[in-house]
Amino acid sequence: MTNISELDLQNLRHLIGGFDTTHCKMQEYSKAASDTQIKQFFEKGAKSAMENKQQLMKFLN
């Protein structure tokens, strides 16, 4: 594994936290939506945010 600077770790933490927050919000918006297309839009956004978070987490392994 390559050494990651403290600044890079802070940036990763910030990005991971942002994607986690986005995932949670998108899930809640999806649950609250009554229109099928809007529900799917938010579900897709939640899935994308989770995938991005997981990709970033790989840098910490």
Distance bins in CASP14 RR format, pairs under 12 A and 6 or more apart:
PFRMAT RR
TARGET T0000
AUTHOR 0000-0000-0000
RMODE 2
METHOD distances of the structure
MODEL  1
1 58 0 0 0 0 0 1 0 0 0 0 0
1 59 0 0 0 0 1 0 0 0 0 0 0
1 60 0 0 0 0 1 0 0 0 0 0 0
1 61 1 0 0 1 0 0 0 0 0 0 0
2 8 0 0 0 0 1 0 0 0 0 0 0
2 59 0 0 0 0 1 0 0 0 0 0 0
2 60 0 0 0 0 0 1 0 0 0 0 0
2 61 0 0 0 0 0 1 0 0 0 0 0
3 9 0 0 0 0 0 1 0 0 0 0 0
3 59 0 0 0 0 0 1 0 0 0 0 0
4 10 0 0 0 0 0 1 0 0 0 0 0
4 11 0 0 0 0 1 0 0 0 0 0 0
4 12 1 0 0 1 0 0 0 0 0 0 0
4 13 0 0 0 0 0 1 0 0 0 0 0
4 56 0 0 0 0 0 1 0 0 0 0 0
4 58 0 0 0 0 0 1 0 0 0 0 0
4 59 1 0 0 1 0 0 0 0 0 0 0
4 60 0 0 0 0 1 0 0 0 0 0 0
4 61 0 0 0 0 0 1 0 0 0 0 0
5 11 0 0 0 0 1 0 0 0 0 0 0
5 12 0 0 0 0 0 1 0 0 0 0 0
5 59 0 0 0 0 0 1 0 0 0 0 0
6 12 0 0 0 0 0 1 0 0 0 0 0
6 13 0 0 0 0 0 1 0 0 0 0 0
7 13 0 0 0 0 0 1 0 0 0 0 0
7 14 0 0 0 0 0 1 0 0 0 0 0
8 14 0 0 0 0 0 1 0 0 0 0 0
8 15 0 0 0 0 0 1 0 0 0 0 0
8 56 0 0 0 0 0 1 0 0 0 0 0
8 59 0 0 0 0 1 0 0 0 0 0 0
8 60 0 0 0 0 0 1 0 0 0 0 0
9 15 0 0 0 0 0 1 0 0 0 0 0
9 16 0 0 0 0 0 1 0 0 0 0 0
9 56 0 0 0 0 0 1 0 0 0 0 0
9 59 0 0 0 0 1 0 0 0 0 0 0
9 60 0 0 0 0 1 0 0 0 0 0 0
10 16 0 0 0 0 0 1 0 0 0 0 0
10 17 0 0 0 0 0 1 0 0 0 0 0
11 17 0 0 0 0 0 1 0 0 0 0 0
11 18 0 0 0 0 0 1 0 0 0 0 0
11 56 0 0 0 0 1 0 0 0 0 0 0
11 59 0 0 0 0 0 1 0 0 0 0 0
12 18 0 0 0 0 0 1 0 0 0 0 0
12 19 0 0 0 0 0 1 0 0 0 0 0
12 52 0 0 0 0 0 1 0 0 0 0 0
12 53 0 0 0 0 0 1 0 0 0 0 0
12 55 0 0 0 0 0 1 0 0 0 0 0
12 56 1 0 1 0 0 0 0 0 0 0 0
12 57 0 0 0 0 1 0 0 0 0 0 0
12 58 0 0 0 0 0 1 0 0 0 0 0
12 59 1 0 1 0 0 0 0 0 0 0 0
12 60 1 0 0 1 0 0 0 0 0 0 0
12 61 0 0 0 0 0 1 0 0 0 0 0
13 19 0 0 0 0 0 1 0 0 0 0 0
13 20 0 0 0 0 0 1 0 0 0 0 0
13 53 0 0 0 0 0 1 0 0 0 0 0
13 56 0 0 0 0 1 0 0 0 0 0 0
13 57 0 0 0 0 0 1 0 0 0 0 0
13 59 0 0 0 0 0 1 0 0 0 0 0
13 60 0 0 0 0 1 0 0 0 0 0 0
14 20 0 0 0 0 0 1 0 0 0 0 0
14 21 0 0 0 0 0 1 0 0 0 0 0
14 53 0 0 0 0 0 1 0 0 0 0 0
14 56 0 0 0 0 0 1 0 0 0 0 0
15 21 0 0 0 0 0 1 0 0 0 0 0
15 22 0 0 0 0 0 1 0 0 0 0 0
15 49 0 0 0 0 0 1 0 0 0 0 0
15 52 0 0 0 0 1 0 0 0 0 0 0
15 53 0 0 0 0 1 0 0 0 0 0 0
15 55 0 0 0 0 0 1 0 0 0 0 0
15 56 1 0 1 0 0 0 0 0 0 0 0
15 57 0 0 0 0 0 1 0 0 0 0 0
15 59 0 0 0 0 1 0 0 0 0 0 0
15 60 0 0 0 0 0 1 0 0 0 0 0
16 22 0 0 0 0 0 1 0 0 0 0 0
16 23 0 0 0 0 0 1 0 0 0 0 0
16 49 0 0 0 0 0 1 0 0 0 0 0
16 50 0 0 0 0 0 1 0 0 0 0 0
16 52 0 0 0 0 1 0 0 0 0 0 0
16 53 1 0 1 0 0 0 0 0 0 0 0
16 54 0 0 0 0 1 0 0 0 0 0 0
16 55 0 0 0 0 1 0 0 0 0 0 0
16 56 1 0 1 0 0 0 0 0 0 0 0
16 57 1 0 0 1 0 0 0 0 0 0 0
16 58 0 0 0 0 0 1 0 0 0 0 0
16 59 0 0 0 0 1 0 0 0 0 0 0
16 60 0 0 0 0 1 0 0 0 0 0 0
17 23 0 0 0 0 1 0 0 0 0 0 0
17 24 0 0 0 0 1 0 0 0 0 0 0
17 25 0 0 0 0 0 1 0 0 0 0 0
17 49 0 0 0 0 1 0 0 0 0 0 0
17 50 0 0 0 0 0 1 0 0 0 0 0
17 52 0 0 0 0 0 1 0 0 0 0 0
17 53 1 0 0 1 0 0 0 0 0 0 0
17 56 0 0 0 0 1 0 0 0 0 0 0
17 57 0 0 0 0 0 1 0 0 0 0 0
18 24 0 0 0 0 1 0 0 0 0 0 0
18 25 0 0 0 0 1 0 0 0 0 0 0
18 26 0 0 0 0 0 1 0 0 0 0 0
18 49 0 0 0 0 1 0 0 0 0 0 0
18 50 0 0 0 0 0 1 0 0 0 0 0
18 52 0 0 0 0 1 0 0 0 0 0 0
18 53 0 0 0 0 1 0 0 0 0 0 0
18 56 0 0 0 0 1 0 0 0 0 0 0
19 25 0 0 0 0 0 1 0 0 0 0 0
19 26 0 0 0 0 0 1 0 0 0 0 0
19 45 0 0 0 0 0 1 0 0 0 0 0
19 46 0 0 0 0 0 1 0 0 0 0 0
19 47 0 0 0 0 0 1 0 0 0 0 0
19 48 0 0 0 0 1 0 0 0 0 0 0
19 49 1 0 1 0 0 0 0 0 0 0 0
19 50 1 0 0 1 0 0 0 0 0 0 0
19 51 0 0 0 0 1 0 0 0 0 0 0
19 52 1 0 1 0 0 0 0 0 0 0 0
19 53 1 1 0 0 0 0 0 0 0 0 0
19 54 0 0 0 0 1 0 0 0 0 0 0
19 55 0 0 0 0 1 0 0 0 0 0 0
19 56 1 0 0 1 0 0 0 0 0 0 0
19 57 0 0 0 0 1 0 0 0 0 0 0
20 26 0 0 0 0 0 1 0 0 0 0 0
20 27 0 0 0 0 0 1 0 0 0 0 0
20 46 0 0 0 0 0 1 0 0 0 0 0
20 49 1 0 0 1 0 0 0 0 0 0 0
20 50 0 0 0 0 1 0 0 0 0 0 0
20 52 0 0 0 0 1 0 0 0 0 0 0
20 53 1 0 1 0 0 0 0 0 0 0 0
20 54 0 0 0 0 0 1 0 0 0 0 0
20 56 0 0 0 0 0 1 0 0 0 0 0
20 57 0 0 0 0 0 1 0 0 0 0 0
21 27 0 0 0 0 0 1 0 0 0 0 0
21 28 0 0 0 0 0 1 0 0 0 0 0
21 46 0 0 0 0 0 1 0 0 0 0 0
21 49 0 0 0 0 1 0 0 0 0 0 0
21 50 0 0 0 0 0 1 0 0 0 0 0
21 52 0 0 0 0 0 1 0 0 0 0 0
21 53 0 0 0 0 1 0 0 0 0 0 0
22 28 0 0 0 0 0 1 0 0 0 0 0
22 29 0 0 0 0 0 1 0 0 0 0 0
22 42 0 0 0 0 0 1 0 0 0 0 0
22 45 1 0 0 1 0 0 0 0 0 0 0
22 46 1 0 0 1 0 0 0 0 0 0 0
22 47 0 0 0 0 0 1 0 0 0 0 0
22 48 0 0 0 0 1 0 0 0 0 0 0
22 49 1 0 1 0 0 0 0 0 0 0 0
22 50 0 0 0 0 1 0 0 0 0 0 0
22 51 0 0 0 0 0 1 0 0 0 0 0
22 52 0 0 0 0 1 0 0 0 0 0 0
22 53 0 0 0 0 1 0 0 0 0 0 0
23 29 0 0 0 0 0 1 0 0 0 0 0
23 30 0 0 0 0 0 1 0 0 0 0 0
23 42 0 0 0 0 0 1 0 0 0 0 0
23 43 0 0 0 0 0 1 0 0 0 0 0
23 44 0 0 0 0 0 1 0 0 0 0 0
23 45 0 0 0 0 1 0 0 0 0 0 0
23 46 1 0 1 0 0 0 0 0 0 0 0
23 47 0 0 0 0 1 0 0 0 0 0 0
23 48 0 0 0 0 1 0 0 0 0 0 0
23 49 1 1 0 0 0 0 0 0 0 0 0
23 50 1 0 1 0 0 0 0 0 0 0 0
23 51 0 0 0 0 1 0 0 0 0 0 0
23 52 0 0 0 0 1 0 0 0 0 0 0
23 53 1 0 0 1 0 0 0 0 0 0 0
23 54 0 0 0 0 0 1 0 0 0 0 0
24 30 0 0 0 0 0 1 0 0 0 0 0
24 31 0 0 0 0 0 1 0 0 0 0 0
24 42 0 0 0 0 0 1 0 0 0 0 0
24 45 0 0 0 0 0 1 0 0 0 0 0
24 46 0 0 0 0 1 0 0 0 0 0 0
24 49 0 0 0 0 1 0 0 0 0 0 0
24 50 0 0 0 0 1 0 0 0 0 0 0
24 53 0 0 0 0 0 1 0 0 0 0 0
25 31 0 0 0 0 0 1 0 0 0 0 0
25 32 0 0 0 0 0 1 0 0 0 0 0
25 42 0 0 0 0 1 0 0 0 0 0 0
25 45 0 0 0 0 1 0 0 0 0 0 0
25 46 0 0 0 0 1 0 0 0 0 0 0
25 49 0 0 0 0 1 0 0 0 0 0 0
26 32 0 0 0 0 0 1 0 0 0 0 0
26 33 0 0 0 0 0 1 0 0 0 0 0
26 38 0 0 0 0 0 1 0 0 0 0 0
26 39 0 0 0 0 0 1 0 0 0 0 0
26 40 0 0 0 0 0 1 0 0 0 0 0
26 41 0 0 0 0 1 0 0 0 0 0 0
26 42 1 0 1 0 0 0 0 0 0 0 0
26 43 1 0 0 1 0 0 0 0 0 0 0
26 44 0 0 0 0 1 0 0 0 0 0 0
26 45 1 0 1 0 0 0 0 0 0 0 0
26 46 1 1 0 0 0 0 0 0 0 0 0
26 47 0 0 0 0 1 0 0 0 0 0 0
26 48 0 0 0 0 1 0 0 0 0 0 0
26 49 1 0 0 1 0 0 0 0 0 0 0
26 50 0 0 0 0 1 0 0 0 0 0 0
26 52 0 0 0 0 0 1 0 0 0 0 0
26 53 0 0 0 0 0 1 0 0 0 0 0
27 33 0 0 0 0 0 1 0 0 0 0 0
27 39 0 0 0 0 0 1 0 0 0 0 0
27 42 1 0 0 1 0 0 0 0 0 0 0
27 43 1 0 0 1 0 0 0 0 0 0 0
27 44 0 0 0 0 0 1 0 0 0 0 0
27 45 0 0 0 0 1 0 0 0 0 0 0
27 46 1 0 1 0 0 0 0 0 0 0 0
27 47 0 0 0 0 1 0 0 0 0 0 0
27 48 0 0 0 0 0 1 0 0 0 0 0
27 49 0 0 0 0 1 0 0 0 0 0 0
27 50 0 0 0 0 1 0 0 0 0 0 0
28 39 0 0 0 0 0 1 0 0 0 0 0
28 42 0 0 0 0 1 0 0 0 0 0 0
28 43 0 0 0 0 0 1 0 0 0 0 0
28 46 0 0 0 0 1 0 0 0 0 0 0
29 35 0 0 0 0 0 1 0 0 0 0 0
29 38 0 0 0 0 1 0 0 0 0 0 0
29 39 0 0 0 0 1 0 0 0 0 0 0
29 40 0 0 0 0 0 1 0 0 0 0 0
29 41 0 0 0 0 1 0 0 0 0 0 0
29 42 1 0 1 0 0 0 0 0 0 0 0
29 43 0 0 0 0 1 0 0 0 0 0 0
29 44 0 0 0 0 0 1 0 0 0 0 0
29 45 0 0 0 0 1 0 0 0 0 0 0
29 46 0 0 0 0 1 0 0 0 0 0 0
29 49 0 0 0 0 0 1 0 0 0 0 0
30 36 0 0 0 0 0 1 0 0 0 0 0
30 37 0 0 0 0 0 1 0 0 0 0 0
30 38 0 0 0 0 1 0 0 0 0 0 0
30 39 1 0 1 0 0 0 0 0 0 0 0
30 40 0 0 0 0 1 0 0 0 0 0 0
30 41 0 0 0 0 1 0 0 0 0 0 0
30 42 1 1 0 0 0 0 0 0 0 0 0
30 43 1 0 1 0 0 0 0 0 0 0 0
30 44 0 0 0 0 1 0 0 0 0 0 0
30 45 0 0 0 0 1 0 0 0 0 0 0
30 46 1 0 0 1 0 0 0 0 0 0 0
30 47 0 0 0 0 1 0 0 0 0 0 0
30 49 0 0 0 0 0 1 0 0 0 0 0
31 38 0 0 0 0 0 1 0 0 0 0 0
31 39 0 0 0 0 1 0 0 0 0 0 0
31 42 0 0 0 0 1 0 0 0 0 0 0
31 43 0 0 0 0 1 0 0 0 0 0 0
31 46 0 0 0 0 0 1 0 0 0 0 0
32 38 0 0 0 0 1 0 0 0 0 0 0
32 39 0 0 0 0 1 0 0 0 0 0 0
32 42 0 0 0 0 1 0 0 0 0 0 0
33 39 1 0 1 0 0 0 0 0 0 0 0
33 40 0 0 0 0 1 0 0 0 0 0 0
33 41 0 0 0 0 1 0 0 0 0 0 0
33 42 1 0 0 1 0 0 0 0 0 0 0
33 43 0 0 0 0 1 0 0 0 0 0 0
33 46 0 0 0 0 0 1 0 0 0 0 0
34 42 0 0 0 0 0 1 0 0 0 0 0
35 41 0 0 0 0 1 0 0 0 0 0 0
35 42 0 0 0 0 0 1 0 0 0 0 0
36 42 0 0 0 0 0 1 0 0 0 0 0
36 43 0 0 0 0 0 1 0 0 0 0 0
37 43 0 0 0 0 0 1 0 0 0 0 0
37 44 0 0 0 0 0 1 0 0 0 0 0
38 44 0 0 0 0 0 1 0 0 0 0 0
38 45 0 0 0 0 0 1 0 0 0 0 0
39 45 0 0 0 0 0 1 0 0 0 0 0
39 46 0 0 0 0 0 1 0 0 0 0 0
40 46 0 0 0 0 0 1 0 0 0 0 0
40 47 0 0 0 0 0 1 0 0 0 0 0
41 47 0 0 0 0 0 1 0 0 0 0 0
41 48 0 0 0 0 0 1 0 0 0 0 0
42 48 0 0 0 0 0 1 0 0 0 0 0
42 49 0 0 0 0 0 1 0 0 0 0 0
43 49 0 0 0 0 0 1 0 0 0 0 0
43 50 0 0 0 0 0 1 0 0 0 0 0
44 50 0 0 0 0 0 1 0 0 0 0 0
44 51 0 0 0 0 0 1 0 0 0 0 0
45 51 0 0 0 0 1 0 0 0 0 0 0
45 52 0 0 0 0 1 0 0 0 0 0 0
45 53 0 0 0 0 0 1 0 0 0 0 0
46 52 0 0 0 0 0 1 0 0 0 0 0
46 53 0 0 0 0 0 1 0 0 0 0 0
47 53 0 0 0 0 0 1 0 0 0 0 0
47 54 0 0 0 0 0 1 0 0 0 0 0
48 54 0 0 0 0 0 1 0 0 0 0 0
48 55 0 0 0 0 0 1 0 0 0 0 0
49 55 0 0 0 0 0 1 0 0 0 0 0
49 56 0 0 0 0 0 1 0 0 0 0 0
50 56 0 0 0 0 0 1 0 0 0 0 0
50 57 0 0 0 0 0 1 0 0 0 0 0
51 57 0 0 0 0 0 1 0 0 0 0 0
51 58 0 0 0 0 0 1 0 0 0 0 0
52 58 0 0 0 0 0 1 0 0 0 0 0
53 59 0 0 0 0 0 1 0 0 0 0 0
53 60 0 0 0 0 0 1 0 0 0 0 0
54 60 0 0 0 0 0 1 0 0 0 0 0
54 61 0 0 0 0 0 1 0 0 0 0 0
55 61 0 0 0 0 0 1 0 0 0 0 0
END
